[in-house]
Amino acid sequence: MKKLLILGGGTAGTMMANKFRKALERDEWDITIVDRHKTHYYQPGFLFIPFGIYKKNDVIKPKSDFFPPGVRVIYSDIDKIEAGNNKVLLEGGKVLQYDFLIIATGTQTRPEETPGLKDKLWYKSIFDFYTIEGAVALYDFFRTWEGGKLVMCIPELPFKCPVAPIEFVCLAEAFFTQKGIRDKVDITFVTLMPGAFTKPIATRMLSELLDEKNIKVVPDFYPERIDNENKKIISYDEQEIPFDVLCIVPVNMGADMIERSGLGDDMNYVPTDKHTLQSKKHDNIFVIGDAADIPTSKAGSVAHFASDILFENLMNAMEGRPMTASFDGHANCYIETGYGMGALIDFNYDTEPLPGTYPLPGIGPFGLLKNTKINHYGKIIFRWIYWHILLKGRELPVEAEMTMAGKKRDVS
C-alpha cells in the first residue's frame, strides 16, 4: 500500500485530502492527514467579529465535517519531518511513513517577535484580529469605547490576507460613523510598505478610498517596539506614533516543526518551486498554501487556485510522468470597504491588480478596483461557498490560471 501523507488540516490540506481521495484507488493508496486542532476556522470571518457582523459561531465548524471518508485523520502535534527517511515524527514518538508528502501547515501569528507587543496592554488596548481570541476581545472592547486614536499597524511581511488591514480601517470608519462617534475617532493606517498596497495601481485606488474616509496613511514605517507605558509605536529610526487603541498584524511565521526539520527559511516557510509547487529540496514533497515561500499573497484564494496545479503535478509524479502544470501565482481578494460596499482585485506573479470586470469580460458581475455593492455581496456569499464547495474540493466555475480577459491593460 502506497502512502500519501498530508500535514495540516486547514483550507489547503482539507482541499487536497478531498481531491486525492476521489482520484486515488483505495486499495492502492492510504491517505492520512495530521492536524493538531479539531476545529476549523473560517479565517476571513475574523475581520467581521469586532464590529458585530459575525459572531464566533459563524466562523467555526468541526474539521471532521470536511474530511472525506476513507482518509485517516490523526489529531496530534508534529515533532519533525525526516525528509531523508520519508518519515514524520509525531509528538509522543509515533512515526508515519510516506511515499509522497504534502505540507500544508500554514502560518501562525507570533506577537512575541515584536518587543512590547504581548505585554501588559495585550487584549486591553492592543489587539489583533488574526486570531479568534483577538477578534472577540476587540469586539468586547469596541462595545464601550468612546473614542480616541485608533491605529492599525503592519509591522512585517508576509502575512495572511494582505488586504485585511485595509478592510479593518474601512469597517471601523463605518462602524464608528454609525455609532455617532466618528468625530471622536482618529484612524491611522501605519504600514512598512510605500503605500496602502504593494502594487501601484491598486495603491492609488485604495489610497484615494482611505483619503475619502479621512483615514490617515503613514507609509514606510518599520516598527521596532511598542512602548506600553506611553502608548506609542516606535520605529527603528525612532519615529513615534501615539495610540489609544492599537490593532496590529502580529509577525507571521511558518510552523516551528518546519525549522526543527531543517526544511524552512528564516521565517519557517518551505522553499518551493513557484510553478510546480514541489519542494526545492525533495522530489516527493509538495507544498501548498501559506506554508510555501512562493512570492504571492498568503490568502485562501491562492490555496484554491494552487490546489488544481498541485493535484495535477502530484498525480503525474505518482505515475512517473513529467509535471506539466504551472502555477502562475493567481490570487484574488474581495476588499470590504464599509456601508455594504466592496472592491475586488485579481492578479498573479507577473500582472498587478488592474481595473475591469470579473470573471466575465464586460459582464462581471464583479468590478475590479471598483467600490460596488455587488463586490460586497460576493464577499458575503463566499462564506457559504467556502464551507460547502471549496473545502470539499469541488469545482468552481473559475480557472486556476489568471486571465487578462475583462482587464484594462492601459491605465493612466
N, C-alpha and C positions, 0 to 999 in steps of 0.2 A: 504494500500500500504506500503510495507516494503521499507526501505531506506538504500542504500549504499552510503556513503559519502567518497570522495577521496580528500585529501588535498595535493595540489601540482600537477601542470600540466607539469612537466619536463619529462625526459625519463621514469622514473619508473611509475609515475602517469598516463601518457598517455597510456603506455602499459596495465596497469591494467584496465583502462576505456574501452579499446578496447576488452580485453579478457572477461570482465564480461558482457559487453553489448551484446556480441554474445551468452553468455551462459544463462543469466537470462531472464525469461519471462517479457515482457514489461508491461503486465497488472498486474504483481505481484511485480516488483521491480522498484523503482525510483533510478536512479543513478545520482549523482551530483558531479562535480569536481570544485574545487575552486583554483584559482591561481591569484596572483596579477598582472602578466605580460601577455601581449597578444603575445609577440614574443618568439619563440622557438629558442634556440641557440644550434648548434652542437658544444659542448664544446671541443671535441678533435681537432677541426679545429683551435682553437685559437692559438695553438702552431705554425701553419704554417704561420700565418699572419705577424709576424715580419720579415720574410725572403722573403715575396712577393710571396709565393707559393699559398696561398689562399688570397682572398680579403674578405672584410666584408660581402658582399652579398652572398658569398659561404657558410656561416655558420649560416644564419638566415632565418627563414620562419615563417609565422603566425601560432600560436598554433592551430587556428581553422581548419587548413588543416588536422590535425591529430586526432581530437576528433570525435568519431563516431556519426552518427545520433541517436537520442534517449537518449543522455546524456545531462543533463542540465549543462551549463557552467556559472560560476559566476566569474567575474574578480573583486577581492577585496582583501584587506589586511585582515588577520585573527587576531582577538584580542586574543582569547584563546580558549582552549578546556575545557569544563566542563565534564570530563570523568564520574564523578559520576552521572550526569544527562543525559548522552548521547546527549550532546549539543555542538555545535560550535558557538561561538560568532564572528561575522564579524565586521570589522570597520564600525562605523555608527549605530551599535545596532541590525543589522539583526541577527536572530537566526536560525540555521539549526539543526534539529533533525536527529538522525541516529540510525539504528539498528546495523550496522557494520561500522567501520571507518578504512580507510587505510591512514596512514601517509606517505607521500612521498614528504616532504618539503625540502629534500636535505641538502646541507651545503653551507655556504657562506663565502667569504673571509672577514677577519677582520684585515686590516692593522693597525688600531689604537691600536691593542693589543701589538704591538712591539714599544716601545718608540723610537721616532725619525724617524720611517719609513715614516709616512704620514706627513712629514714636508716640508721644502722649496725645497727639491730636488725631491719630488714625481712627477713622469712623466717628469722630467728634466734629472736627472742622475740615478734615482731609478725607477724601473718598475716592474710590474707583467705582466704575460701573461695568467692569470687565469680569466681575465675579458676581454670583447670585447674592453673596453676603454683602458686598459693597453696594449693589443696586438697591437692596432692601433697606440698608442703613441710610442711604441717601434719600429714599422715599420718606422715611420717618423724619429725617432732618428737615426736608423741604416743607413738610406739613405745617411747621410752626415758624419757619424762618421769616423774618420781617424785612430782610434786605441787607445790602452791603456790597462788597466787592467779591464777585464770583469769577474765579479764574479757572479756565480749562487749559491743562498743560500736557504737551507731548515731549517727553524727555529723551526718547531713544527710538531708533529704527532698527529692524522692522517690528511691527506689532499687528495683532489681529484686527481686521476690519478697519482699514485706514481712514474711511470716511466717517466712522462713528463719532469722533470728537466734534466734527463739523455738525453732524446731526444733533449732537447733545446741546451745543450752544444755541442752535436754531429752536429746538424744542423748549429749552429753558427760556428763551426770549418770549415765545408764545405762551408758555405756562405762567410766567410772571405778569405778562400783559393781561391774561385772562383773570388772574388773581387781583388785578388792580394795583400792583406794586411795581410795575416795570420802571417807573421813575425813581424807585429806591434801589434798583439793582443795576450795578455797573458790571457788564460782562466783557471779559478779555480772553481772547484765544491766543495762547502762547505756544509757539512751535519752533523746533530746531530747523525746520525747513525754510526756504526763502519766501514762501507764501502759504496760502491756505491749503494747497495740494502740491503734489510732486511734479505735475506737468503743466506747462504754461497756459494752454487754452482753458483747461478746467480751472486752474488757479485764478485766471481772470474772471471767469463766470462766478466762481464761489466767493471770491473777494468782493465783487460787486454786491452779491447777495448779503454777505455779512455787513457790508457798509450800510446797505439799506436798512438793516435791522439794528443799526447803531451798536454793533459788536466790534470792539477794537481788536485788531490783529497785531501781535508782536512777533515778527519773524526772526530767524537766525539767533534764537535764544537757547543756549545749551545749559540746562540746569545741572548744577554740581551738588547742591544740598538744599534741604528745607530747614529754615530757621523756625522752630516751633515757638520759641519764646516771643518773637516779634512778628510771627505770621508773615514770612517772606519766602519767596523762591529766590535763590541766589545762584547766578550763573558762574561758569568757570572764569569769566573775566570780571567778576564781582558786580555785575548789574543786579539790581534788586527789583522784584515785583511783589508788592504787598497784596494780601488777600484776607478776606473774612472767611470764605469757604473755598477750598481748593479741590477741584476734580482733576484727576490725573490718570494718564495711562501708565501703569507701572511697567518697568522694563520687562520685555517678553524674552523668554529663553526656551530652548527645547528641553526635553526630558533629561533629568540627571543621569539616567541609565545610559543615555547616548554617550555622555562623557565617560562613564565608567567602562563602556565598551570600546572606547577609542575610535568611535565612528563619526565624531562630530567636529565642527569648527569651534571657535572660541565662544560662540553663543549656543552651542549644543545642537546646531542644525546639521543635518546629514548632507555632505557634498553629493549632489545628484545631477546627472545629466539633464539639462533643462528641456531637452526634446524627447528623449526616450523614457525618462523618469526612473532609469536604472541607477543604482549606486555607482559612484565613480571608482569604488574600491573592490566591489564584489559583484560578480555577474549574476548571482542568484538572489540578490537583494534589490527590491524596488521600494521607492519612497513616494508617498502621496500626501497632499495636504500641507499643513503648517510645519510638519517635521522637516521638510525639504528646504534646501538653501536656494532654490530657484528664484530668479530675480523678478518676481511678480507679487501681487498682493497676497497676504495671508488672509484669505477670505473663503467662505463656503463655496462661492461660485467657481473658484479656481479648482477646488477639490472635485466639484461636479464635472467640469469640463475635462479635467485631467484624468478622471476615472475611466472615460472611454478609451483614452490613449494608453493608460497603464494596462487596462484589460486586454486590449489587442496585442500590445507588445509582450506581456507576460504569457498569454496564450501561445504566441509564436515561440517564445523562449522554451516553454514547456514541451513543445513539439519539435524543437530543434530547427526552427525556421528563423530567417533574419527578421529583426524588428523593423517594421516598415512605418509604423505610426509615429507621428511627430507632434508634440505639444507646442503650441505657439504662444503660450502664456496667457491665453484668453481669460479675461475677468470681466464681470460687470457687477455694478453695485447700485442699488436704489439709495437715494440720499433723502431722508426725511427732513423737510425744511420748516415744518410747523404749519398750523392753520389748515390742516388737511391737504397740504401740498407736498410735492416731492420732485426730485430730479433723478436722472439716470445717467450713468457713464458706462461705456463699453470699450475695452482696449485690450492690447496684448503686448508682447515683448517689444515690438517694433513700432506700433501705432498708438499714439496717445489718445485720450478721450476726445472725440470730435462731435460736433453737433449733427443732428439728423433725426432719423426715426428708427425704431427697433420694435420687433425683429423684422418687420416687413418694410421694404423701401417705399417711402411715400405714404404708407398706410399706418405704420406703427403697430399697435396703438400708442406705444410709449415714445416720448420725446427725449432725445439725447441732449444733455446740457440745457434742458428746459425745465422750468419750475411749473408743474401742472398737477391737477387733481388726479389724473389717471395714473401718473407715476406713484402717487401716494397709495392709490388702491393696489397697484402692483406690489408694493412693499407689504401691505397688509395681507393680501391674498397669498403671498409667498409662504407664510407660516403654515397654511393648510397644505400647500404643495410640498413643503419640506417634510412634514410628518407622514403624508400619505403617498407621495410619489418618489421624491428624491432619495430619502433614506433607504427605501426598499429596492433601489437600483432599477427603477422603471424608467422608460424612455420619456424624455421631454421633447417637445417639437422645436428644439433649439440646437443647432450644430455645435459640436465641441470647438471647431475652428472658427475664429472670428472672421466675419465677412465685412467688406467695405460697402456692400450694398446698403443704400439709405444714408450713408455718411457723407458729409460735405468736406472734401479734401482741402479746399481753398478757404481759409478763414483769416480774414484781415485783422 
